[in-house]
Amino acid sequence: MTYDFFKYQGTGNDFVLIDDRNGAFPASDQALIERLCHRRFGVGADGLILLQNYPGPGEEASEESDYDFRMVYFNADGAEGSMCGNGGRCIVRFAHDLGLFETETRFLAVDGEHVAVVSEENISLKMGAVSVIEDRDGLTFLNTGSPHVVRFVDDLESLDVVAEGRSIRYNSLFQPGGTNVNFAQVLDDNTVFVRTYERGVEDETYSCGTGVTAVALVAHQQLTMADPVSIKTIGGNLRVSFTSQAGGGFDTIYLIGPAKRVFAGTISL
Ligand SMILES: N[C@H](CCC[C@H](N)C(=O)O)C(=O)O
């Protein structure tokens, strides 16, 4: 079998994208997906994303669920992950490149509906609402589609993100699922530098979309940083805009930044 694939990256968070509208890709083959994401034995990526038809076989679309496509996201370890913000921006660029919509799209992901707008450079992706920011034994924890710890530090450049991140990722407070871990340093009144340890990749990535979204909301709540928050990651710059609710939650959250096609190829099995 052969499968055409495309490689996309969003601020250095990189993904194998496959047009699976015919449903032929063996999505339950975890070892295969892990191998394709491997940087020595495969294409190399932080995750693999399928673009599927909505409704799928046996599903019925209602008027409210008139989606352009469905996003199915796998982490580099081959397991289906929770929501991926940079992957979401990449699949929107992919769907746009495939001609599935012109400027605005609605699609379905594991955490529900997303809308997104494409401009020349940037993809603005609407994220799910966040109802609560928790304190778990002094660690700030929230779910922005994926689970995230946010910790502010003074010297992010020299921090051992993998060692520190891994110890929090496996902390019993977050089991059985574990958590992604973001370390953040305030650079100025509305800019934060973020480095993320990603579960499922089990390493630091160059950028994490749901992670920087989490950091922006915590920066607003704990440090009164104003909307929109500018984020610097190793892989580039992002912006997060949001509305804060009286009860402490957030909605109309947008993750904004570039997403690009890098190359195309063919996987032969
Ligand atoms: N890189 C992704 C996060 C993937 C989340 C994944 N690591 C998990 O928790 O399953 C992003 O841009 O939001």
The ligand as an SDF file (V2000), in Angstrom:
LIG
                    3D

 13 12  0  0  0  0  0  0  0  0999 V2000
    1.2610   19.9670   20.3780 N   0  0  0  0  0  0  0  0  0  0  0  0
   -0.1230   20.0680   20.7200 C   0  0  0  0  0  0  0  0  0  0  0  0
   -0.5060   19.4730   22.0200 C   0  0  0  0  0  0  0  0  0  0  0  0
   -0.7430   18.0490   21.8810 C   0  0  0  0  0  0  0  0  0  0  0  0
   -1.2480   17.5030   23.1590 C   0  0  0  0  0  0  0  0  0  0  0  0
   -0.6520   16.1920   23.4120 C   0  0  0  0  0  0  0  0  0  0  0  0
    0.7370   16.2270   23.7370 N   0  0  0  0  0  0  0  0  0  0  0  0
   -1.5190   15.4960   24.4240 C   0  0  0  0  0  0  0  0  0  0  0  0
   -1.6290   15.9560   25.5560 O   0  0  0  0  0  0  0  0  0  0  0  0
   -2.1280   14.5030   24.0400 O   0  0  0  0  0  0  0  0  0  0  0  0
   -0.6220   21.4730   20.6110 C   0  0  0  0  0  0  0  0  0  0  0  0
   -0.1030   22.2340   19.8180 O   0  0  0  0  0  0  0  0  0  0  0  0
   -1.5680   21.8350   21.2930 O   0  0  0  0  0  0  0  0  0  0  0  0
  1  2  1  0
  2  3  1  0
  2 11  1  0
  3  4  1  0
  4  5  1  0
  5  6  1  0
  6  7  1  0
  6  8  1  0
  8  9  2  0
  8 10  1  0
 11 12  2  0
 11 13  1  0
M  END
$$$$
